[in-house]
Amino acid sequence: MPNLAPYDGDRLSRTLVSMRRELHAHPEVGFTEQWTSAFVRRRLEGAGLPVREMAGTGLLATLQGGKPGPTVLMRAELDALPIQEASDAPYRSQVDGAMHACGHDAHMAIALTVAERMAEIRDDLRGTIKFAFQPAEEIAGGAKQMVDEGALENPAVDRAVALHVWQDTPVGKVGVASGPFWAAVDDLTFTVHGKSGHGAMPHQTVDAIVVSAQIITALQTVVSRTRSPFAPAVLTVGSIQGGTTWNIIADRVVMRGTLRTFDPAVRERLLDRLTQIAQGVAASMEASCDVEDRFGAPPVVNDPDLATLTRDAILTVMDEENVIVSEPSAGGDDFAYFAQTSPGCLFVVGSSNAQRGLDKGHHHPSFDIDESCLPIAAASLDAVLRRFTEDS
């Protein structure tokens, strides 16, 4: 049986659930997390932890153990998504058009509970733990700002860790993997310029909507014919906006999408090709296309030694059959910026339960988790932080 004490005890178990639900009811999107940041700060300062503001709404709390050891950074995220929640749960979002549809509410509750618990026994702990509550993970903006503002310095961070509740894994399982784990994220904007005119006189126009349709079709070859089949990549066009009414040919269309890769060389090659293809197709149809890339985050690469330490630590609280090797994901996470400078490891905690209808994917309007994952996550994180600070 798992050894989740004390996080499965009445006090801490209730704390985990109540905090997660309160945070869930008050979602705020990236860089606007004022209420959330104030909530987190009150808990951290109440535990006697010094707190530093970073990256606008972000917070960095430092727990100094009573014994010497390495410095470890643990990351949790503050932000929600611009999604209207579809739920009748009593803790559903109270903010119109915003929702914790990814699990960041759970991450904050887990990190706060572990920080408070560890603060109670700090004299028995080794090393230093920095609890980083970063803003704007969903738009890949907060982690880099915190790094730029010195989150990994004074004292220098030796290791970084994060966890993510994960709907692709059933509750009761914890996943750890070594090497490239989550993908690099590029935010792409294609702006097609044509020539407007009457819908009944297309020969006098350059139809930006038709051009954009041809570009979307041609872009599919970027992944299927440009990179090796052994080099994972995903290209998605998720938004297309153009035109004003039914009988006017559009002179401008804006398309937005994302490229996900694991290998930097593959990323550069695909970015070059998608620009060439989009602009080439547009030119062949007497239009033009501007391509803009906003690099969101590099890939999350789990350090092999830390992945081993993470697994070994979790095995002290979980049965071996419930600690699995997690599959890589084309999802992205700007925790990568913390793990670029210091060796890092991101692990996942199963949170789905199909029998209870709690199996909707991340970013779904009906996303919710099986809250029995919370003590599993807290006990696992506690064990990992102890192992990271004790093993030098």
N, C-alpha and C positions, 0 to 999 in steps of 0.2 A: 504493500500500500504506500502511496506517496506520503512523504513526511513534510507537510506544508506548515507546520507550527512555526511561529504563532499566528501566521496570517489566515489560517482557517479557524482560529478561535473567534468567539462571539464578538469581542471588541473590534479587532482589526478587520474582520470580515464585514461587519456592519459599516465600518469606516470606509472601506473600499467601495462598497455598493452605494452608500449615500453620497460620497464625493463624486463618484462617476455620474450619478443621476443628476446631481445639482449642476455639474459642469455641462452635462448633455443638454440640459434645459436652457442654457445660456450661451449658445454658440456665437462666435465672432470670427469673421474671415481675416485673412492675413494682414498684419500690421494695424489692425483695429482692435486688438484683444485687450481693451482697457479693463473691462469687468473681470475677465479671466485672469489677467496678470495680477490684479489686486487680490483676487481670491487666493491664488497660488502664493503670493507674497505674505499674506496674513498667516497662512499655514506654516511657511518656512520660518518666518520670524517668530512665530509662536513656539517653534521647536528650538529656538535659540540659535538659528543659523544666520550668519551675516549674508546679506543679499546685495548684489550689484545689478543695476539696470543696464541692459545692453540691447542694441539693435531696436531701439524704440520701446517696444512692449516686452522684450525678452528679459529673463532673469537668470542670474548665475549665483547659486548658493554653495557655500563651501563648508564641508564637514571635516574637521581636523580630528583624526583619531588620536588616541592616547599613546600609540606606539609608532615607531618609524616604519615607513613603507612607501611604495610607489604612489603616484597621483593618478587617479582614474576619473574620467569624465563620463557621466551618464546623461543621455539626451532624452528629453520628452518634448512634445510639440503642443503649442497653445491653440492653434487655429482650427477653424471649421471650414466647411465648404459652402458655396453659394447655391444651395439646393433647398427646395421646399420639402420639408419632411412629410411623409405619408405614414402616419402612425397614430394610434389612439392610446399609446402608453401614457401613464400619468406623468412621466418625466420627459415627454416629447418637447421639442424645441418651442420656446416661447418667443423666438425671434423670427419674424416673417422673412422667408427667403434665405435662411441660413440653417445649417444642420451639421452636427458631428456625424458625418456619414463615412468616416474612415477609422475611427477608434482612438482619436487623439484624447478624447475625454477619459477613456480607460487608461491611456498611457500616463496622463497627469495624475490620476487617482493612484495608480500603482507607484509611480515615482515618489509622490508626496507621502504615501503611507510608509514606504521603505525608508525615506529620508527621516521621517518622524521617529520611526522605530530605531533606526541606527543612532539618531541623536540621543536617545535615551541611554544607550550603552556605549557612547563614543569612547570612553576611557579604555574599553576593552578592544577597540578596533585598531587596526594598523593603517598607516598611510593617510592619504587625503582623498576625499571624494568630492568632486564638483558636480552638482546637479544643475544641468543646463536646461532651462525651459525656453525653447526657441519659438519665435513667431514665424508665421508665413512659410511653413514647410510645403503647403499645397501649391504655392507659387514659386517654390525653390528660391526663397530670398533671405530667410532668416539665418540659416546656419553660417553662410559665408560672412554675413555681417558680424555675427558673434565672433567668428574666428578672426576677422580683420580687427575687431575691437579688443582682442587679447584674451579670449576665453580659454585658450590653450596655454596661456603664459601665467607666470607668477602665482603658484609654481607651475613649471612646465608639466603638461599632461603626458604620462607614459603610455596610457591605454585609454581607449574610448569604447563605450558599449551603448547599444540601444536595443529595444525590443519593439515588436509590433504585433498586436492581436491580429489574427489572420484567418479570414473566412474560407480560405482554401484548405484549411486543416481543421479536423473536428476537435471539439473541446476535449481536454484531457491529454492532448499531445503537445509536445514542444519540439520545434524544428531548429536544427543547427546545420550550417553548411560552411565549407571552406572555399575560399577563392571568390571569383566574380559571382555575386549573388543577386544584385538588382542593377538595372541598366542605367546608362547615361541618358539624360533627358534633354532633347532639343525642342524648343517651342518655335514652330515655323509659321511664317505669314507670307502668303502669295497674293500679290495685288495685280490683277489683270486690268490693263487699260485698253479699251477699244474705242468705238465711235458710236454715239447714240443716234437714234432716229426713230421713225415711225415703224411699228410692227408690220405694217402692210408693205413696206418698202425696204426689205432687208438688204437689197443690193447697194443701197446708199450708206450702209453702216458696217461696222465691225462689231459683231455681237460678242460681248465679253462673257456672257453666260455660256455660249457654245464653246468658246475658246477654253474656258475654265473646265468644262466637261471633258474636252480632249486632253487637257493637262492632267486631270485626275486619273484618267484611264492610262495615260502614258507613264505616270509616276509609279504605277504598279510594277513596272519593270526594274525600278531602282533596286528593290529587294530581290526580286526573282531572277534577275539576270546580271547584277553587278557584283554581288559578294558571293563568297564561297557558301555552299549549303551548310558548312560546318561552323559558320560565323553567324550567330543569331542576330537578327535585326527585325524591327517592326516599323512600318511607316503607315500612319493613319491621318487622313484628312477628316477632321471632326466637325468643321463648321464651314459653311459657304453662305455668303451674304451678297446680294446684288439685285439690282432692278428696283423700280419704284411702282410700277403698275402693269396691267395686263397687256397693254398695246404699245408700250415703249421698249425699244431694244436698249438693253443696259450698256453703258459705256465703261462700267467699273464693277469688278467683283473682287471681294476679299475672301480668301480661303485661309483657314488656320488648321494646323495639324501638328503632329509630333513624330519625331524620329527617336527610336530607342535602340541603343547598341551597347555592346560590352567591350569592344576592342577599339582603342583610339584611332588606329589606322583605318579600320573599317568605317568608323564614323566620318573621318575626313573624306574618304573616297565617296561615300554615299551622299554627303552634303554637296560635294562638287557635282556629282551626276544629277542630283535632283534639280540643282540650279540650271545646269546645262539643258536638261530636258524641258523644264518649265519655260525657260526663255526661248529655247529653240522651237517648241510647239507654238508658242505665242507668235513668234516672228513669222513662222510659216503661214499663219492666218492673218497677217498684217496687223497684229496686235503687239503689245509688249507686256512683260511681267517682271515686277520687282519681287525679289526673294529676300526676306529678312529672317535671320536666325537668332533667337535668344537662347543661349546655352543655360539650361536650368541647373544641371548638376552632373558631375562625373559619375561613373558607376560605383556602386558600393562593392568593395572587394574585401571580403573577410580575411584577415590575417590567419594563415593556417595554424600557427601556434596558439593564437587566442581562441580560434574556433575549437581547438582541442581542450583548452582550459575551460571554455564555456560549457562544452558538453560534459566534461568531468565534474564541474561544479553543479550542474543541473541534476546529474545522476545522484547527488547526495540528497536530493529532495524528491526525485521522481523515479519510478520504476523504469528499468532499462527499455522495456518494450514500448514505453510511451515517449522516449526521446529518439526522434527520427532524424534522418537526413532530409532537409527541406530542399525542394526543387528551386532552382533559380527562377526569377520573375523578371518580366520586361517592365514591371513597375519601377519607379524611381524614388529616391529619397535623398534629400540634401544632407543627411547624416554623413554622406560621402565626404563632405568638406572637413568634418571632424576627423574622419578616418584617413584622410590624405596625409596629414601632418603627423599624426600619432597612429600606431597600429590600432585597428578597430575591429569590432564584430557586432553585427546586427543579427539577432535571432528572433524567431516567430513563435507565438503562443496560440494554439488552436482556439478558436472562439465560436465556431459554427455548430449548430445543433438542428439538423433538418427535421427531426421529429417534433420540435417545438416551433418550427417555422422561422428559426433564427439562422438562416443560411443565405440571406441576400448578400450580394457582393459589395465590396467597398465602392463608395460613391453612388450607391443605389438609394432612392428616396425612402425605401423601407428598411435600410440597413439597421441592424441591431445585433447585439452579441449575447451569447449565453454567459451571464455574469459569474458562473462558477469558474470561468477562466481567470478571474481576478486574483484569487489567492494562489493559484498555480503560478501566475506571472510574477506576483510579488515575492513568493518564496524563491522562485528561480532567479529573479534579479538580485535578491539579497545574497543568495549563494554565489552568484557570479561576481558581484562587487567584492565580497570577502575574498574569493579566490584571486581576483585580479590584484588586490592590495596585499595579499599575503605571499603570493608567488613573485619573487623578484629575480 
